[in-house]
Amino acid sequence: MSAKARLLLVPVLLAACSAETGANATDSGTPAQASAGQPFTVTPVADFDSPWAMTFLPEGRMLVTEKAGTLLLVSADGQQKTPVAGTPSVMAEGQGGLMDVVLHPQFAQNRWVYFSYSEANAQGLKGVVLARGKLVDGASPRLDGVQTLFRANSYVDGNGHFSGRIAFAKDGKLFFTNGDRQKFTPAQDPKVTLGKVLRLNDDGTPAAGNPLAAKGFHPAVWSYGHRNLLGIAVDAQGNVWEQEMGPKGGDEVNLVLPSRNYGWPNASNGSHYDGRDIPDHKAGDGYEPPKVSWNPVISPGGLMVYSGKMFPQWKGDLFIGGLSSKSLVRVDVNGTNAAKGDQWPMNARIREVEEGPDGAIWLLEDGGDSQGRLLKLERAK
């Protein structure tokens, strides 16, 4: 165990089986409460209808997405929530809806807000979309000049595993996750983007230098063999970290490397829901193994790399929202290695985790069929 992990050790909450079953398994349960012995205080700030993601504006306000399709501009204290006009209609069935939201690295100059959502085409087939618009502030905020930047290839039936997480790299390129849509084999198909991490220019075109293009892959593909990628983040050294839900067991944190095959559905540390075995990752199988995996599962939601501003002992570590585990999970990162850290019970499904400007950790409860709260975690006095 690393020195960081020993600094603050609390009992691990054993997660129940994955809450990913069905279209969008929900467990509104008891709202999150602080527990004795936790190294942070938990302050409820606001309530939302099935929130999915959030990001901070430079001055401390927030943008929050709600699954049904509403983008909200939220004051720094959470007391004012104003709908942002201009977002497109979304397909919000099952695991679909309005999903991730991030700012362009030069947001202060260009005002670009990037977001993802699911849609259905004229044939009723569904897929995930990457889009952007310019945030116009004021009493009635809106997104101007909304552009569709990228659509998953291909659209399929069903309402699961859209993924749709977005992260910018230091060079201004962006990573965009496309889930396998519960279809398994597309994750290994070089011609489609399902089950892949994509690397794009900020206008949505495939970035130059994607190493699999010369091997006949879709030119946007960076890595493949993924399942349901619900978190992606880039650390201070430029390493790309991704987490994804496994099947029955086998949730993963991966260091995403160019051209690597992460194995799904041919290798997994979990099993099929019907009990059929999937070969575990093993040396020499040709698949990149996860840095960390869970069985029982945590059902990972959002992912962030922490700066260490408020909690310096966690600088560079990963934080994950736990859905079925109703927890906040810390992964201890040292360079390109990772190990399980703390897992704190939150008594509610945690969909998203982000860092505020002062280093506080912010969580969004999943909500399900009820209100999901925005929680602020600060250093315990």
C-alpha positions in Angstrom: 0.0 0.0 0.0 1.4 3.4 -0.9 2.0 6.2 1.7 -0.9 8.1 0.3 -3.3 5.2 0.8 -2.2 4.8 4.4 -2.8 8.5 5.3 -6.6 8.1 5.3 -7.9 4.6 5.5 -11.6 3.9 6.0 -13.5 0.6 5.8 -14.3 -0.4 2.3 -18.0 -0.6 1.5 -18.6 -3.9 -0.4 -20.7 -3.1 -3.4 -23.8 -5.1 -4.4 -24.1 -6.6 -7.8 -24.1 -4.2 -10.8 -27.0 -1.7 -11.1 -26.5 -1.6 -14.8 -29.3 -4.1 -15.6 -32.3 -3.1 -17.6 -32.5 0.2 -19.5 -31.4 2.5 -16.7 -31.5 0.8 -13.4 -32.4 3.2 -10.7 -32.3 3.1 -6.9 -33.3 6.5 -5.5 -32.9 5.2 -2.0 -31.8 7.4 1.0 -30.2 10.7 0.2 -26.5 10.9 0.9 -25.3 11.8 4.4 -21.9 12.3 6.0 -20.6 9.4 8.0 -18.4 9.4 11.1 -14.7 9.0 10.4 -14.9 10.4 6.9 -12.1 13.0 6.1 -14.6 15.4 4.6 -17.9 17.2 5.4 -20.8 16.8 3.0 -23.0 19.8 2.3 -26.2 19.5 0.1 -26.2 22.4 -2.3 -29.1 21.9 -4.8 -31.5 19.4 -6.2 -31.9 18.3 -9.9 -34.1 16.0 -11.9 -31.9 13.0 -12.9 -28.7 14.9 -13.3 -25.9 13.4 -15.4 -22.9 15.6 -15.5 -21.5 19.0 -14.5 -18.6 21.3 -15.2 -17.4 24.6 -13.7 -17.1 27.9 -15.4 -13.9 29.9 -14.7 -15.6 32.2 -12.1 -17.2 29.3 -10.1 -20.7 28.9 -11.6 -21.6 25.5 -13.0 -23.3 23.9 -16.0 -25.3 20.8 -15.1 -27.1 18.4 -17.5 -30.3 16.7 -16.7 -31.0 13.4 -18.4 -34.3 14.5 -20.0 -32.5 17.2 -22.0 -32.2 20.4 -19.9 -28.9 22.2 -19.5 -28.8 24.4 -16.4 -26.5 27.4 -15.5 -26.1 27.2 -11.7 -24.8 29.9 -9.4 -21.7 29.1 -7.4 -23.8 28.7 -4.2 -26.4 26.5 -6.0 -29.3 28.8 -5.2 -30.0 29.9 -8.8 -30.7 27.5 -11.6 -31.4 28.9 -15.1 -32.2 26.8 -18.1 -29.8 27.4 -21.0 -31.7 27.6 -24.3 -30.4 26.1 -27.6 -29.8 22.5 -26.7 -31.2 20.0 -29.2 -34.0 17.5 -28.4 -32.6 14.2 -27.0 -33.7 10.6 -26.9 -33.9 10.1 -23.1 -35.1 6.5 -22.9 -33.1 3.9 -21.0 -29.5 5.0 -20.5 -29.9 7.7 -23.1 -30.4 11.5 -22.6 -28.4 14.7 -22.4 -25.1 13.5 -21.0 -21.6 15.0 -20.6 -20.7 18.7 -20.6 -17.2 20.2 -20.7 -15.6 23.5 -21.6 -13.2 24.1 -24.5 -9.6 24.7 -23.0 -9.9 28.3 -24.4 -13.4 28.8 -23.2 -12.6 32.3 -21.8 -11.8 33.4 -25.4 -14.2 31.3 -27.6 -17.1 30.4 -25.2 -17.4 26.9 -26.7 -19.3 24.4 -24.5 -19.1 20.7 -25.6 -21.8 18.2 -24.8 -23.0 14.8 -25.7 -26.5 13.3 -26.1 -28.3 10.3 -27.5 -30.7 10.6 -30.5 -32.8 8.4 -32.7 -32.7 8.5 -36.5 -35.5 8.3 -39.0 -35.4 4.5 -38.8 -35.6 4.4 -35.0 -32.0 3.4 -34.5 -30.0 5.2 -31.8 -26.6 6.6 -31.2 -24.5 9.1 -29.3 -23.7 12.5 -30.6 -20.9 15.0 -29.8 -21.9 18.7 -30.2 -20.9 22.2 -29.2 -22.3 25.7 -28.9 -21.2 29.1 -27.7 -22.5 30.1 -24.3 -24.2 33.5 -24.4 -24.5 34.8 -20.8 -27.2 37.0 -19.3 -30.7 36.8 -17.8 -31.7 34.3 -20.5 -28.5 32.3 -21.3 -28.4 30.3 -24.5 -26.1 28.2 -26.7 -25.5 29.9 -30.0 -24.3 28.3 -33.2 -24.8 24.7 -32.0 -22.9 22.3 -34.2 -23.1 18.6 -34.5 -19.4 17.5 -34.5 -19.5 13.7 -34.5 -22.1 10.9 -34.6 -21.3 7.3 -33.5 -20.8 4.8 -36.3 -23.1 3.0 -36.4 -26.6 3.6 -35.0 -28.3 0.4 -33.6 -31.4 -0.5 -31.7 -31.6 -0.5 -27.9 -31.2 2.0 -25.1 -28.0 1.0 -23.4 -24.3 1.8 -23.3 -24.1 5.1 -25.1 -21.2 6.2 -22.9 -20.6 9.8 -24.4 -17.9 11.1 -22.0 -15.6 13.9 -23.2 -12.1 15.0 -22.1 -9.6 17.4 -23.6 -5.9 16.6 -23.8 -3.1 19.1 -23.2 -2.6 19.4 -27.0 -6.2 20.5 -27.5 -7.4 17.2 -29.0 -10.4 15.6 -27.4 -11.2 12.1 -26.4 -14.8 10.9 -26.8 -16.1 7.6 -25.6 -18.5 5.4 -27.6 -20.0 2.4 -25.7 -20.6 -1.0 -27.2 -24.4 -0.4 -27.1 -24.8 -3.8 -25.4 -24.0 -5.4 -28.8 -20.7 -7.0 -27.7 -18.8 -7.7 -30.9 -18.7 -4.1 -32.4 -16.1 -3.4 -29.7 -13.7 -5.5 -31.8 -15.0 -4.3 -35.2 -12.4 -1.9 -36.8 -14.9 -0.2 -39.0 -17.3 1.1 -36.4 -16.7 3.4 -33.4 -18.8 1.4 -30.9 -16.8 0.1 -27.9 -14.0 2.6 -28.6 -12.1 5.6 -27.3 -12.0 8.2 -30.1 -9.4 11.0 -30.5 -10.7 14.0 -32.4 -9.8 17.6 -33.3 -11.9 20.2 -31.5 -14.1 20.5 -34.6 -15.0 16.8 -34.3 -12.9 15.5 -37.2 -10.5 12.5 -36.6 -7.2 13.8 -35.3 -4.0 13.2 -37.2 -1.7 10.5 -35.8 -4.4 8.1 -34.6 -2.3 4.9 -35.1 -5.0 2.5 -36.0 -6.1 4.3 -39.1 -3.3 2.8 -41.2 -4.5 -0.6 -40.1 -8.0 -0.1 -41.6 -9.8 1.1 -38.5 -12.2 4.0 -38.5 -9.8 7.0 -38.5 -11.1 8.4 -35.2 -10.3 5.3 -33.1 -7.6 5.6 -30.5 -8.2 2.3 -28.5 -10.8 -0.5 -28.7 -12.3 -3.5 -27.0 -14.2 -1.4 -24.4 -17.7 -1.9 -23.0 -19.5 1.0 -21.3 -17.1 3.9 -20.8 -18.7 6.3 -18.3 -15.6 8.2 -17.3 -12.5 9.6 -19.0 -9.9 12.1 -17.8 -6.4 13.3 -18.6 -3.9 13.8 -15.7 -1.2 16.5 -15.3 1.4 14.3 -17.1 -0.9 13.8 -20.1 -1.9 10.2 -19.2 -5.4 9.3 -20.3 -7.5 7.3 -17.7 -10.8 5.7 -18.4 -13.3 3.7 -16.3 -16.0 1.4 -17.6 -18.7 -0.9 -16.3 -17.9 -4.6 -16.6 -20.7 -7.2 -17.1 -21.4 -9.3 -13.9 -18.3 -8.2 -12.2 -15.1 -6.8 -13.7 -15.6 -3.0 -13.5 -12.3 -1.4 -14.7 -10.0 1.5 -14.6 -7.7 1.6 -17.6 -4.7 3.6 -18.7 -5.7 4.3 -22.2 -2.8 3.8 -24.6 -2.9 4.3 -28.4 -3.8 1.3 -30.5 -4.3 -1.0 -27.6 -7.1 -3.6 -27.5 -8.7 -3.8 -24.0 -10.4 -7.1 -24.7 -14.1 -6.7 -24.5 -16.0 -9.0 -25.1 -13.3 -11.6 -25.5 -11.6 -10.9 -22.1 -13.1 -9.6 -18.9 -12.6 -10.1 -15.2 -16.4 -10.5 -15.0 -18.9 -12.9 -16.4 -22.0 -12.7 -18.6 -25.2 -11.9 -16.8 -26.6 -15.3 -17.7 -23.7 -17.0 -16.0 -21.6 -17.8 -19.0 -17.9 -17.4 -18.4 -15.7 -14.8 -20.0 -11.9 -15.5 -20.0 -10.1 -13.3 -17.5 -7.3 -11.0 -18.6 -4.1 -12.9 -18.4 -0.5 -12.3 -19.6 0.1 -13.1 -23.2 -3.6 -13.0 -24.3 -3.0 -10.0 -26.6 -5.3 -7.7 -24.6 -4.4 -4.8 -22.4 -5.4 -5.6 -18.8 -7.0 -3.0 -16.5 -4.9 -1.2 -13.9 -7.7 -1.8 -11.3 -10.8 -4.0 -11.4 -13.6 -4.7 -9.0 -15.6 -7.8 -8.2 -18.0 -7.2 -6.5 -18.6 -4.2 -8.7 -18.8 -0.5 -7.9 -20.8 0.4 -11.0 -18.6 3.4 -11.9 -20.2 6.7 -12.9 -18.2 9.9 -13.4 -14.4 10.1 -13.2 -12.0 12.9 -12.4 -8.2 13.4 -11.7 -7.8 15.4 -8.5 -5.4 18.4 -8.3 -4.7 18.2 -4.5 -5.7 21.8 -3.8 -7.8 21.0 -0.7 -6.7 17.5 0.0 -3.0 17.5 -0.9 -2.5 13.8 0.1 -4.7 12.8 -2.9 -2.9 14.9 -5.6 -3.1 13.0 -8.9 -5.5 10.4 -7.7 -8.7 9.3 -9.5 -12.1 9.8 -8.0 -15.1 7.8 -9.2 -18.8 8.0 -8.5 -20.3 4.6 -7.5 -23.8 3.8 -8.7 -24.9 0.4 -7.3 -22.2 0.7 -4.6 -23.6 4.1 -3.5 -20.1 5.3 -2.8 -17.3 7.6 -3.7 -14.2 5.7 -4.8 -10.6 6.8 -4.7 -8.0 5.1 -6.9 -4.4 5.7 -5.8 -2.3 6.7 -8.8 1.5 6.7 -8.9 2.7 7.6 -12.4 1.1 5.1 -14.7 0.3 2.6 -12.0 -2.9 2.5 -10.0 -4.3 0.6 -7.0 -7.5 0.7 -5.0 -7.6 3.4 -2.4 -10.6 4.4 -0.3 -14.3 3.7 -0.8 -16.6 5.9 1.2 -20.3 5.1 1.6 -22.6 7.9 0.4 -26.0 6.1 0.8 -27.1 7.2 -2.7 -26.1 6.4 -6.2 -23.4 8.8 -7.3 -23.5 9.7 -11.0 -20.8 12.4 -11.3 -17.7 13.7 -9.5 -15.9 17.0 -10.2 -13.4 19.3 -8.6 -14.4 22.9 -7.8 -12.1 25.9 -8.2 -11.0 25.8 -4.6 -10.3 22.0 -4.6 -13.6 21.0 -3.0 -15.0 17.7 -4.4 -18.5 17.9 -5.9 -20.9 15.0 -6.4 -24.2 14.6 -8.3 -26.5 12.0 -7.0 -28.1 9.9 -9.8 -31.6 10.7 -8.7 -33.4 8.1 -10.7 -37.1 8.8 -10.4 -36.6 11.4 -7.7 -34.4 14.5 -7.1 -30.7 14.0 -7.3 -28.7 16.3 -5.0 -25.6 18.3 -5.7 -23.2 17.7 -2.8 -20.0 19.7 -1.8 -17.3 17.8 0.0 -14.8 19.9 2.0 -11.9 19.1 4.3 -13.2 18.1 7.8 -12.3 20.7 10.5 
